[in-house]
Amino acid sequence: MAVVYAAIGWVMVEVAATVLPPLNVPAWSLTLIIVLVALGFPFAVVMAWLFDLGPRGIERTGHDPVATKPTQLHVDVGQARRKHQASPRDETRRSIAVLAFVNMSGDHDNEYFSDGISEEILNLLVKLPQLQVASRTSSFFFKGKEIDIPMVAAKLDVGTVLEGSVRRSGNRVRITAQLIDVASDSTLWAETYDRELQDVFAIQDDIAQSIVDALKVTLSPKERRAIQYVATADVGAYDDYLRGRRYFYSWNRRDSMRAIEMYERAIDKDPKYAAAWAGLADAYAMRHRFMEPSPGHVANAMRASERALQLDPDSAEAHASRGLALYVSRQFDLAERQFETAMMLNPNLFEPYFLYGAICSSRGNFEKAAWLFLRASEVSPADYLPIVYLSQAYSEMGRKDDERKARQRAIGLIERALEANPGDARARYMGAANFATMGERDKAIEWANLALQSSDDEPMVCYNAACTFAQLDEHDRAMDLLERAAELGWGARAWMENDSDLASLRQSPRFQKLLARLG
């Protein structure tokens, strides 16, 4: 802008010097023009700094989060929360939910593949700041149900829905997809792909690009490259990665080892597969934290997350994985910076908000944790976990009315989750703890026992059932379960020490002895 202005100003002065003398205007007129051009220069530069000329005309220059160093993100959380509560939803962003694609292969074992295809498309779209994308947890809540598109859209607060199906047979794959505009109940775009399995990456990219075109979203060159990015060209590595992710989401000891095996197989086939390295780091970190505490698991998580970041430094997922690895290695300050970077790179990603909130709770910073859990629940409105942890943060802050409202909301989300999956032990024990806090003793005990009956050898189940009995002042039963959880592999000492559900046990010698044993 400075160069353009200087050029135009020079032309104006030259023209004035040529034209004005024959017109017999006063001699000071040329001086006035020179002065006015000079005075306008700083004004033009400042306006160019403040405003951009883009596809929507002249608009105020936005904050470029990627250019901001992570250390600049330590904002006043109370101010951030007030801003968050007062800010209306950005109506200029198109909103979309990517539902789990239906497995039409006739083989339940191929479920991981159809889930993976839809999740990969979701992950491509979530990179675009122009789109508000419902999280995987929210979108996949409706998996296996009769779909009523307007109802799904209303619950997920989106204006468009992508649904589809996958049929895999040998080395052939048939994928159908359609994008539905909820307001008009019309199909904005639809396509069927019948190709070789090795073309699956091109299919995913084409679907993402077709959605962008149908929604009339203007992309920058960098954003266009982001949705064309191919994580791996090896179909076998991709298949192992999808299997690993399916096992990882199971949240139990047996499947966590299977997840590690699948991620390692993917890496063996493609050592430069950054997403597989990030998945491996997460699997080791979560196994250390909740199932089998081991310095070896921490070292493996650190190594894998570092490799993921080396391979794809612009990946929000890689930064989140690095943050989790640093978290379990107790390098909390460094972990927070990684989560902040991930939040800047992709504000639509659930994990950085949720895991960063867990760190803040573990360190006793409940004000900041509450804001982060609120953001996590915005990104994934159907997920009950951030609301459960939000209620605990409110409890520690003494905000009893907010805690009660959060727990009521959490119970509603948990009951919805159990409607979809009655055998969900995690939903049972989370619900039990909330019922205990709300004074529904009988229901709390019933749900805690149901969770234990389904998975009494899982440390997370024992720990969370202990939280329920601690709130009901069944202290001996609670301690028995906490000790059982530690024997089975529970290793999150910092969380246990600050867990508001265990407040009645904190002065107990038995509890303090257990904390000391956990290191």
N, C-alpha and C positions, 0 to 999 in steps of 0.2 A: 504494500500500500504506500509506503514511503517513497519507493522508486517511482511508482505510477504518479503520485501527487507531484513529485519534483519535476517529472517530465512535463506534465500538464501545466504546472506553474511556469516553467521555463518557456513553453510555447506561448502562454498568455502574455508574458512580459515582452517576448520578441514581437508578437503581433501588435501589441500596444505601442512599442517603440517605433514600429513601421507606420502604423495607421494614424496615430494621434497628431504628429507634427503637421501633416497637410490639413488637418481639420482645425488648426489654430486654437486648440484647447490650451488651457494654462499649463505651464511647464511642470507645475507640481503634480499634475494628474498621473504622470508616469510613476512618480515617486510613491503616490498613494496606492497604485496598483501593486507595486513591488512590496510595500509594507503589508497590504491585505493578504497577499499570497503567503508572505512569511508568517503572519499571525495565524493563518489557517492551517499551517503545516502540523503543529503539535496537536491541534484539535482533531484533524483527520486521522493521525496515528493512534490517538487514544480511542476514537470511535472504532477504528479497525481492530483494535485489541479487544474491545468489549463485545463486538457484534460480528457474526458470520453471515455470509450469504449462502444459504443452503437450499435444499429442495422445497422447503416450506417458506422461502423468502428470507427476509432479514430476521435473524433471531439472536438472542443473547448467547454469547459463547458459554458452553457448558463446561463443567469441571471435568478434566481428563483424569480419571482415577488411576490409569495405568502409569501415568507420568509422575504420580505422587509417591514419594518414598514411604515404605511401611511405617517408619518412625513418626511420620507426620499424622498418623491416624489416631493417636491417643486423644480422643475428643472427650468432652464432658458428657458423660452418659445420661445424666439427668436432662441436659439440654437436648441430646439426641432423641431421648424417649419422648419428650414433649413435642419435638418436631414430628416424630413418627406418629404420635397420636393425633396431631392436628392436621397432618397432611392428607388430603383426599387422594384416592386412587388416581394414578396418572391415566387420564382418559385417552391420551394420544397414543398409548401403546396398545397394539392388538393383543388379545389374550387367547390362549389355546391350551387345550389338554390333549395329550397323546395317550389314548387308552391302550391297555395291553392287547396286542394283536392276538386273534384267536388261533389256536393251534389246530389246523385242519389235517394234520398228517396221519391221524388215526393211531398215533403212538404217543402215549403220555410222556415218554422219555424225551420227546422233542419239545416239551414245554419250555425248556430253558432257551431254545433257539428262537421261538416266536416271541418270548418275553424280551430276549436280547435285542432282536431287530427293532422292536418298538422303543426300547430304552435307548438304543443308539441314536435313533431319529430324535428322540426327546433331547438327548445330550447335545446334538448338533444345534437344535433350535434354541436351547437354553443359553448358548453363547451370544445370542443376538440381543442387545439391550432394547431394541425396538419392540420385542415381544415379551409378554408376560406369560410364562410357561408354568403350568401346574407341575409340581414335583412328582417324582416317580411314586412315592408313597401315596400321594393323593390320587393320582390317576389310576394306579394299580389296585386301589381299594375296590374298584368295581369289576375286577377281573372275575370271570366265571358267572356273572349275574346277567339277568335279562336287562338289556340296556335301554333306558328311556333317555334319549339325548337331552331334552330340555331339563329333566331332573338332574342329570349328571352335571350339565353346564351350570345350573343354579347352585349346586352344592360346591362346585369348584370355582365359581365366580369367573367363568370364562365365556367368551362370545363365539368361539369356534372349537370344534372337536374333530380330532383325527382318529378314525377307527380303521381296522383292517384285519387281514388274516394271512397266515403263512402255511403253505403246504410244502413239505420237504420230502423228496423221494430220491434216495441215492445222491447223485451229483446234480440233481435238478431242484430248483426252488421256484415256487409260484407265490408271488406276493401281491395282494390286492390292498388298495388304500383309497379312502375317500375323506375329503375335508368338508365338514358340514358347518354352514352358518346357522347358528341357533335362532337368531331373530327372525330370519326369513324361512327357516326350515328348508333350505335349499343346499344342493351340493355345489360347492365352489370349484372342486376339482376331484377327479377320480381317475385311477389308472390300475391296470393289471400288468404285472411283469412275470414272464415265464422264461427263465434263463438258467444258465449254468450256475452252480453254487459260487464259483469264483467271481461272478458278477455282483455278488451281494453288496459290495461296497459302493459300486456305481449306482445300484438301486437306491440305497439309503441316501446318497448325495442327491440323486434326482428327485426323490420325494421331498427332501428338505428344501431344495431349490424351487420345486413346484408350489410348495406351501408359501414360500416367501413371495413368489410371483402372484399367487392367488390373493394374498392379503395386501398386495401392492406396497410391500415394504422396500424402501430404498436402502441398499447396502453400500458401505464403503468397500474399497478394494480389500482391506484387511478382513472385514467381516465376510466378504465373499470367499476369501481363501479359508477362513475358519470353518465354514460349513462344507468345504471341499476337502478338508484335511483327512487323509487316510492314515489311521493309527498303525495299521499293518497291512501288508499285501499278501500275507500268508493266511489262507483260509483255515488251515489246520490250527494255527496259533489263535486265530479269532474264535474258532469253535471251542477250544480249551478255555479261553478267557471267559466266554459266556457261561460255560459250565462252572467255572470257578466263582463267578459272580453270583450265580444261583445258589451255590452252596454257602457262600459268605452270608447271604441274607437270611439263612436258616437260624443263625444265632445259637448254635449248640456245639459242643466239643467235637463230636464226630465229624460234622460237616465242616467245621473250621479247618480241620486237617485236610479234608478233601479239597477245600478251596485252595489251600496252600499248594497241594499237589497239582491242581489244575493250572494255577498261575505259573508254577515252575515249569510245567510242560509247555505252556505257551511261550515262555521266555527261552526255553531250549530251542524252540522252532524259530523264534525271532527275537534275538537278544536286544534289539532296539525298540521293542514294543513298550513304550512308556506307560501306557494304561495298565499293562500286566504287571509291571514293576510297582506301580502305585497300588494296585489291588493286593499284591503280595505284601507290601508294607502294612496296609490296613489289616490284613488277616493276621499277621504276626503280632501287631500292636493290640488288637482286640483279644487275641488268645492270651497274651500276657496279662492284659488288664482284668479279664473276667473269668478265665478258664484254667490257665496254667502259668503262673508267674515264673519267669525265667530270664536271667540276663542274656541268654542266647537269643530269645525271642526279641528282646529289645535291640540287640545288636543287628539282628536280621532286618528288623523294621527300619532301623536307621540306614543300613546299607541300601535296602531296596528303595526307600524314599529318596535318598540322595541320587541314585541312578535315574529314577523317574524324572527328577528335576533337571538333571543334566541333559536328558534326552528331549524334554519338552518344557523349557523354562517358562513358557507363556501359559501353561496349563493350570487352571485354578484347582483342578482335582489333584495334580501333583503337589501343589503347595499345601493343600489340605492334608494330604497323606504325610507330607513332611512334618506338618504341625502336630498330627497325631503321634508320629514317632517321637518327636521331641517331648510331647506331653508325657508319654509313658516312660521316657528317660529322665523325667523331672526337670527338664530345661524349660521351665514355664514361660519365661520372658521371650525366648527364641520361638517357642511354639505360638505364642500370641501374635508375633510379627508375621509368621507364616499364614495364620488364619486371616489376619488383616489383609495380607496381599491377595489371598484367595478371594476374599469378599470384594476387593477392588476389581480383580480380573473378571469375576462373574458374580454379580449381585443376586442372581437367581439360584445360586447353588445352596442347598440346604445344609450340608455337612459343616462348613466353616462356622456358621452361626451357632449351630447346636453344640459342636465340640468346643468352640471357644467359650460358650456359656458354661459348659461342664467344667472347664479349667477355672473360670471365675468363681463358680460355686465351690470347687475344691480348695480355692485359696481364700474363701470367705468374702469375696467381692460380690455380694448378692445384688447390689443395685445394677451393676454392669451386666451380671448374669441375666437378670430379669429382662433387660432390654434386648439382649441377644436371643433369649428364648422367644420373646415376642416376635422378633424378626424371623426366627426359624418357623414359627407357627404361621406367619404370613406366607412364607414361601411354600410351606406344606400344610395347608389348613386341615387336611383329614388325618394328620398324624397326631396321636394323643401324647407322645413322649415329651415334646417341648412344653406342652401345657402342664403335664404332671410336674416337670422340673421347675416350671415357672411358679406353680403353687408352692413348692418347697422354698423357693427364693423369697416369695412374699411372706411365708411363715417366719423365716429368719429375720426379715426386715420389720416384723411386727405389723404388717399390713393385713390384718385379719379379714377385713371385708373383701379385699382383692383376692386373698387366698381362697376364701369360700367360693367366690364366683369362678375362679380358675379351676377349682376342684370339681364344681358342678359341670363345667364345660368339659373337663377331662373325662368325667364319668360318661357323659353323653357320647363322646367320641369312642371311648372304650366299648360301650355297649354296641355301637354301630359296627366296630371291628369284630366283635364276637358274633354278630349276626352273620357276617361273611365267613368267619372261621371260628366255630365253637370250640375247637381244640387249641386255640391260641393261649398257651400258658403265660406268655408275657402280658397279654391283655388281662388275664385273670389276676395275676399278682399285682399289677399296677392298679387295677380296679379295687382289689382288696384293701390296699394301703389307703386309697382315697375314701373308701367307705368307712374305714376305721377312724380317719380324721373327722369325717362328717357325723360320727356318732352312731353309725349303723353297724353295731357290733356283730350281730348274727350273720349278716350278709358278708361282712369282712372275713370272718372265720371260715365261712362256707367257701368263699372264692379262694382264699389262701390254701385251704386243704385241697381244693380241686386242682390248683396249680401244682402242688406238691405231689399229688397222686399221678399226674401226667408226666412229671419230670423231676423226680426227687434226687437224681444224681447230677443235676445241673447246678453249678455254683450260683448263677444269677437267680434261679428260682428260689434256692434256699435263702439267699441274701434278702431278696425282696419280700419273701414270706416273713422273714425275721422283722422287717420294717413294720409289717402289719401287727404282729404280736407285741412289738415294743410299744406301739401307740395304744394298744389295748391293755398295757401294763402287765402283760404276760411275760415278765422279764426272763424267767428261766427258759421258757420255750424259745424266746427270741435269741438268747445267747446260745442255746443248743444249735439253732439253725445258723447263726453267724459262724460258729466254730466249724460246723459242717461245711459251710460255704468256703471257709478258708482251707479246710482239708481237701476240698474238691478243686481248688485252684483260684478262688477269688483273690485278686491282688491289688485292688484299688483302695489303698489305705487312706489317701487324702480325701477321697470321696466319702468313705465310711466315717472318717473323723468329723466331717462337716455336714453329714446327712441329717436334715431336720427331723426325719422320721425316727431317728435313733436318739433324739435328745434326752429321753428318759434314762438312757443307759450310759451316758457320757461319764458320770461320776462313779460308775460301777468298777470295782477292782478287776473283775473278770473281763470287762470291756477294755480297760486300759492294758491289761495283760495281752489281750488279743491284738490290740493295735501295735504293741511293742513287738509281738511275734511277726507281724506283717512288715516290720521295718519302717 
